[in-house]
Amino acid sequence: MKLLYPNTLKLDASLISGFPTITLHQYDAKSPTIPQDLLDATILVTWSNSPANLAFAAQNLTQLRWIQSLAAGPNDVLSAGFDRSRVVVTSGSGLHDATVAEHTLALLLGAARRLHEMRDFQVQGKWPGHLGGPQPDREPGTFRTLRDARVLVWGFGNIAKKLTPSLVALGAKVTGVARSDGVRAGVQVFAEDRLPELLPQTDALVMILPGDETTKHALNKERLALLPKHAWVVNVGRGMSVDEDALYEALEGEKIGGAALDVFETEPLPEGNKLYKAKNLVLSPHAAGGRPQGAEALIVDNLRRFLAGQELRNKM
């Protein structure tokens, strides 16, 4: 039984070996084809594959039964044309929690401390004196520090659970929003129908929503209007969850304090797109994840389950 693993990630194959019925074979995930002698593979591990490579695999790996994507949201695999009646797809959910949480924290701190403004002045060869020296401490109606800041995390899953302890350690007051009420990781989480009362009380809105039709433009013009004028929006989930036109209008009209986006509806963001020059927008090129942590352990755990005929983790 052949398992194919990609050359787009440095995996330690020795941590995956040891299954007597499994042979491991590395393949070029950017190539438009897969070698003839590997077309009888049963298991395919994917990471940053080219669309042509996945399309070829969907048409030619006729004995394929399971795809282990290392992406948290394997939309590339799901749209490649694999026969889902015979091929199980599992995601890399959990592998990116630490890196995305770290990047989110960096964006929040950068926004609060106005690092983007300081950099802009530096490029111009000017001294941003108004950003230094004596500063108000936790002045109401501003987002200048995480201490006592009201941070609303919309999409309270594993990444949010990883992020929250860092926010709390820095003094933030964290509240969550998800599809249902409850307490998760010690944080009060409300259902989405409570957004009209939560958004006006928010200093920083962190969005970690998945990408599907139920979340398309979840943050729209009406919900943006509910945020205070000083509030920042940070999106590290999926680009489709934010109405970019409405966000641009809110930024240009100074109806919100600013935004830090790591994801966009179209990636790469096309040259000349108005978001590049939007007021108080920090643009991050889908850099929050991109470094799966513990991929070998997930593959091994699911291999054991696969061989035993058990339910696989992160099944799509």
Secondary structure, 3 states (H helix, E strand, C coil): CEEEEECCCCCCHHHCCCCCCCEEEEECCCCCCCCHHHCCCCEEEECCCCHHHHHHHHHHCCCCCEEEECCCCCHHHHCCCCCCCCCEEECCCCCCHHHHHHHHHHHHHHHHCCHHHHHHHHHCCCCCHHHCCCCCCCCCCCCCCCCCCEEEEECCCHHHHHHHHHHHHCCCEEEEEECCCEEECCEEEEEHHHHHHHHHHCCEEEECCCCCCCCCCCECHHHHCCCCCCCEEEECCCHHHECHHHHHHHHHCCCCCEEEECCCCCCCCCCCCHHHHCCCEEECCCCCCCCCCCHHHHHHHHHHHHHHCCCCCCEC
